[in-house]
Amino acid sequence: MTVGPRILFDKSFIQSLNSQLIDEMTLYFTPTCPSTLISEIIADLKLPPRADGRIGEDVVRQLATKMLEAHGAQPAPLRSLVVNNLLGAEVPMHGNTVPVLVGSPGVYSEGSMLLVDQTVQQDMWARWARGDFNTDDEEAATAWRAAIEATDLTAEAERWKPFAQQIGQPKSLVAVVTAVDHVMQDRTRMTQRNLISVALTLVRADMRQKNAVANYFLDLPKGAVIADYAPFAAQAVRLYICFAVGLARGFIGPRPSNTIDLQYLLYAPFCRAFITMDRLHRMLWEAGAVTSEASFVWGERLRTELKQRNDWRTALSFDDWAAHRRVHGQWPDPIDGSIVYELWERHVPQWPRGGEADQNGAKTIDDLEPHIQDLIKRASAMRRNH
């Protein structure tokens, strides 16, 4: 069920919430669940034992239990999105739609309709919450940890120093963004080819994909810029170059996990609010390096308000809560300084209030419109047959 603005959060934020606050969050927001979050969670399977006695399996079980409640639609892999965008496919970036890949688990096409069944992901979270890990999970955790350990951002900073000098040795991260934007708009073929190369390297495209993109670019009119014909790929390469030059200039540290944190920001076009407790996220967002219409929300501020709202709501009787819903509908109570209410006003001002018809208020499949019931039943049948 879709409720309120679509949000995207990183692992640091979900770690900070207990089950009551997750329940409160899902009253007002619809999560987007990038593959980066899933990979980060399963990677904890290989954590060394903690001082409190917990082992990696305990950490994953706890996080998976939280994600059972907070799971949302999973976007298509970044490689697919970037490559297909460079080949002319549209990728929605308005924050209301999560692009998916037909053929992925739970994603089916039937004529002109696209059916998405999230049961596969929910089953995965349930399995992990039980401590039921298979060989694929173990291998994924090992590979993820190995990739982080092999990351050398000090060497990456050195590699980008000549480019930083070429664009004038920017004196701040904001100046880096300004200089990179000038490069992005350079219409010379060589510059645009270089930008495309960075985008393809970022997502580890294979040779067949690189050749297809190169041929597509050759057929474009002279002066074509990636930002105009492939905006999603452009936002990815723009963000990465800002990050890399920030490394080269010393504005960003060479911590290997920064490459993981960066991936979350690449999914920012698929949400209306980006929630984090990560300082790199805040630094890049405030400098203007992230291409997104979403609001940036510091996780501690939202967590504090969710607790305030949950304390208030749980103190109400059932009848009092029902009466509140009759007046406000699904809208959050407009308390002073509320970030939750602010996000609703900015991103879903058209949402029904009070007694107005609410198409998202159905509690069971029988409450839904007949054609929606039919889609759900067909999606379930297709999943069983696969």
ABEGO torsion letter per residue (X at the ends): XBBEBBBBBBAAAAAABBAAAAAAAAAABBBBBBAAAAAAAAAAAABBBBAAGBBAAAAAAAAAAAAAAABBBBBBBAAAAAAAAAAGBBBBAAGABBBBBBGBBGBBBBEABBBBBAAAAAAAAAAAAAGBBBAAAAAAAAAAAAAAAABBAAAAAAAAAAAAAAAGGBABAAAAAAAAAAAAABABAAAAAAAAAAAAAAAGBBAAAAAAAAAAAAABBBGBBAAAABAAAAAAAAAAAAAAAAAAAGABBABAAAAAAAAAAAAAAABABBBBABAAAAAAAAAGABBBABBBBBAAAAAAAAAAAAAAAAABBAAAAAAAAAAAEABBBBBBGBAAAAAAAAABAABBBEABBBAAABABAAABBAAAAAAAAAAAAAAAAX
